[in-house]
Amino acid sequence: MEPEVNNVSKEGEVEVNVALVGAGSMGRVHADAYRHLQDAQLVAVVDSDVQRGQAFADGWGVAWYPSLRACLATKAVDVVDICTPTAFHPALALEAFSAGLHVICEKPIALTVEEAMRMIDAARRAGVHFYVAHVVRFFPEYEEARRQIQSGRLGQVGTARLLRGGAAPQGWQGWYADPALSGTVITDLMIHDFDFLAWTLGPVGRVFAKGARRHGAAVEHAFVSLRMQNGAMALVEGTWAYPEGFRTAFEFAGTLGVLQYASDGDASLKIVRRSSPSDPLVTHVESPIDVNPYQRELQHFLACMRGAEAPRVKPEDALYALRVSLAAWESLRRGEPVEVTT
Amino acid sequence: MNPIQVGILGVAHMHAVTYAALLGEMSGVQLAVIADEDEVRGRELAARFNSRWEKDYQTALSFPLDAVIVASENSRHREMAMAALEARLPVLCEKPLATRVEDAEAMVAESERRGVVLATAFPMRHSLPIRRLYDYLQTGALGRIVALNGTNRGQNPGGWFIRPELSGGGAVLDHTVHVIDLMRWYTGSEVVEVYAEIGTMHRECPVDDMGLLMLEFENGVVAAHDPSWSRPRQAFPTWGDVTLEVLGTEGVAWVDAFGQRLLAFDETIGKMQYVPWGDNADHGMLQDFLRVVREGGTPAATGKDGLEAVRVALAAYESARAQKPVRLSYNR
């Protein structure tokens, strides 16, 4: 079975030492979440960029290492948390597995099915925990939607529409826009909705995709049609082509009802302020939540490592979502519908 | 100036009642005759709108008419529109223009051959929010259009709408044509590829009630469209919607044709309802048609526009049957 980690904190809970790889925006989100968790502590950050890595390490009061190898050689680590561009996930995960360490990895699991399968296989052989951070499963509005759908309240779901996107994300050396590093909008962004649909409505039958480009050669806006094996049809729209912001929305329509959500509409707090007529207008809009989804997700993964909870996201689920996104790319290339294989 | 004498041929489509009511409120126009094979329905409407009823539309065409509105079952549009065009009467035909491409083509050809106007009832071209966005797009401020995402969701109307021999199809035919027309209008381009998923959510329905179209236009614009009859009859606050997202190279716009509404919380019906207050698009469409009847010229949506929308909707069925995209070609 999987080895339990045996550092015990003052509270009597198992405390795990986490090395974070990738001092970018997702790295910051994870580091912030660990600060709120009782049973884990961030002990190191790994980033090949000296300045960025050092600044991050200083900011979070942890040690910086230029490579995972260097980190593991000197630091006692239980969990490796991978927040790098997707293309680097497989090598880092395999390195952690071969050192007998648990891995939490940002989504997508990898950019190819072969790499993802190698990762899953390596984790199994090493007897360690492996979690892929499909965080949408921890967003309360999505969790609640799934609960409503599975309760039968909507009857049989016939049509679903999901939107996700906004302005193009800015990352390390523009990696999000590079198909070889991120898989761009269809693999990096829309994979959230592919995963949510499969989690909620079951396996996908066929997909058909269309992509739009504004200026360059990269697809920045995509429509993916999914025909689920249960007969439901879904449109997933993903975009990095809006001029600003980030929004998500969904609708599920069934024989007994319709369920809708739009992030634009859920701001439960809005503050508008201007001290004097010559000052700029300050607007603050917020949908506050006590424990943010990333924190809940990492807390859950740590609880799974302790054996206290059953994993909500299995690596095979992450592989499946990747397969859907790759089928969408294949559809885009071939101009035909593509069956999703397992 | 004598009032324009209008005849309505067929009132099977519920829009016929709307048109009759609107014509009744307009000056310079008279609803001379309502032709419908259903005597009870025909007499009732004729009495209500101070008009006359005739069972046979051919008899109605012998009235001294200036124009005709065809609002019969979809599969009967062709014979009625052709008869009116032969009588040299301008026709406003309910959508979809026809249930087969060859029927729509014959109607357009007849209109062109005789030089008599054939207009398609696409009132959304007269929706003010929709027009405003069209005008905005014309300024170029949104750059070049690259993607469109539309919805025209509604409720299953039942009746002849779900009898394929009369309707020609279900939700996909009924609710694709409006938005395809808007997409063609906005892009100034024709659809060259259609892929569709089509299905039926309620087993008892003999036609499709849900669909998802994926489209490509000649100028490279890609689009998605949802024509499903997916709004719950009892619980939903309105009949449905017409919405469009337009992604341009310089920005994005969203238009909701029925977004101007009050929310009414009505204890007597036990649910919340939308109460629309925006300008009436049907009114604009009828005014446009009457203008053409009076002064000549071209209606906002022609028979050709109706034909092209039908072509796309029917290609969606073909695609769903074949489970592959269908290419459309145009002889120009």
Chai-1 contact restraints between the chains, C-beta under 6 A:
chainA,res_idxA,chainB,res_idxB,connection_type,confidence,min_distance_angstrom,max_distance_angstrom,comment,restraint_id
A,G158,B,M201,contact,1.0,0.0,6.0,A-B,restraint_1
A,G158,B,M210,contact,1.0,0.0,6.0,A-B,restraint_2
A,T159,B,M210,contact,1.0,0.0,6.0,A-B,restraint_3
A,T159,B,S228,contact,1.0,0.0,6.0,A-B,restraint_4
A,T159,B,S230,contact,1.0,0.0,6.0,A-B,restraint_5
A,F208,B,Y195,contact,1.0,0.0,6.0,A-B,restraint_6
A,F208,B,M214,contact,1.0,0.0,6.0,A-B,restraint_7
A,K210,B,M214,contact,1.0,0.0,6.0,A-B,restraint_8
A,K210,B,V222,contact,1.0,0.0,6.0,A-B,restraint_9
A,A212,B,V146,contact,1.0,0.0,6.0,A-B,restraint_10
A,A212,B,A147,contact,1.0,0.0,6.0,A-B,restraint_11
A,A212,B,V222,contact,1.0,0.0,6.0,A-B,restraint_12
A,R214,B,V146,contact,1.0,0.0,6.0,A-B,restraint_13
A,R214,B,T249,contact,1.0,0.0,6.0,A-B,restraint_14
A,H221,B,A147,contact,1.0,0.0,6.0,A-B,restraint_15
A,H221,B,L247,contact,1.0,0.0,6.0,A-B,restraint_16
A,F223,B,A224,contact,1.0,0.0,6.0,A-B,restraint_17
A,S225,B,E197,contact,1.0,0.0,6.0,A-B,restraint_18
A,S225,B,L212,contact,1.0,0.0,6.0,A-B,restraint_19
A,S225,B,M214,contact,1.0,0.0,6.0,A-B,restraint_20
A,R227,B,E197,contact,1.0,0.0,6.0,A-B,restraint_21
A,M233,B,E197,contact,1.0,0.0,6.0,A-B,restraint_22
A,M233,B,L212,contact,1.0,0.0,6.0,A-B,restraint_23
A,L235,B,L212,contact,1.0,0.0,6.0,A-B,restraint_24
A,L235,B,A224,contact,1.0,0.0,6.0,A-B,restraint_25
A,E237,B,N149,contact,1.0,0.0,6.0,A-B,restraint_26
A,A241,B,L247,contact,1.0,0.0,6.0,A-B,restraint_27
A,Y242,B,V252,contact,1.0,0.0,6.0,A-B,restraint_28
A,P243,B,G251,contact,1.0,0.0,6.0,A-B,restraint_29
A,A253,B,S230,contact,1.0,0.0,6.0,A-B,restraint_30
A,T255,B,M201,contact,1.0,0.0,6.0,A-B,restraint_31
A,G257,B,P232,contact,1.0,0.0,6.0,A-B,restraint_32
A,G257,B,A235,contact,1.0,0.0,6.0,A-B,restraint_33
A,V258,B,P232,contact,1.0,0.0,6.0,A-B,restraint_34
A,E336,B,K324,contact,1.0,0.0,6.0,A-B,restraint_35
